[in-house]
Amino acid sequence: MVAGASPSHEGSAVPITRRHLQLSLAVLWLFDGILQCQPYMFSRNFARGILMPASQGQPHFVAAPLHAATNLVLAQPVLTNAVFALTQIGLGVLLLTRRHARWALLASIVWALGVWFFGEGLGGIVAGATLLSGAPGAAVLYAILAALAWPSGDHDGDERPSWLALPAWSLVWLTGAGLQLVAGNNSSKSFTMSLGSAASGSPHWLSHIDQRLAHVSIPAAMAAGVVAIFVLVALWALVPGWTRHVAVGLGLLMSLVGWFLFQGLGNVTSGRATDPNSGPLMILLALVVLSAQRRSVPTWSTSLDARSEQLLPTTPSLVS
């Protein structure tokens, strides 16, 4: 092999490393912390308008903790929200530093799972939410991404994201297919209702689009088609090669459609949003899947050089 020749990664260098993922999470946590600093969040309306509705339609084991959290915030709205905001800003700041990245990732997982249970009510997965409308919840996706960003061994995060990104991706989409099959979500009416609900908190231009689409006659087979796409995205991603890229690309498209039309861009302009919803996190997970599954392959020039060395006879040295 010619000196200096070395294997190259598929396509080029790894586009997203664990450190890149850590920095992405840092930006998201900082953004969430800023959203938590909105005036609405420091009033009792936060508990009444966001936490309390999350308990509706939930089984007792989910509703009871949500009620307890709601009562706590109602009793001390300023203090509790200040803790929420500072915690998320603190996680973002710590993730910006390599030195504290491991502790910040661990804290991110614990905090995100707590928010998922006590704040989001398991992302609404037992209350009729769908993948397009935001299930399984932004918080649990924060926890998944934090786990995928955990540095391995003595590395500081400059290696590929964990290989668990692929099974996590497939599990999320299969969960989405299951949620879409639940009674109430398996009809064209469910899409109309979701569009109408999203219009209430979306930016004006997007709200207008949602309202127009809500009055469009949606085919009865729409739910079955969406389920088929979700299953395809989950299973094709497990097959290496072009099928994986098609599956991830299709998942990206569906995530964008869900974020724009059914999640209203997370309603971040409404003054009541606590996060950008699950859309951006699903997009980030898609990029992580492609990065985690890349493999080092030799270039054509490297292969030819290696074969040439094998064919050339060795000559004795003329220097005694």
Helices and strands as residue ranges (DSSP letters): E 8-9, H 18-35, G 39-42, H 45-46, I 47-51, H 52-54, H 60-75, H 77-95, H 101-118, G 122-124, H 138-148, H 165-181, H 188-199, H 204-214, H 222-236, H 242-257, I 258-262, G 264-267, H 279-292, E 296-297, H 300-311
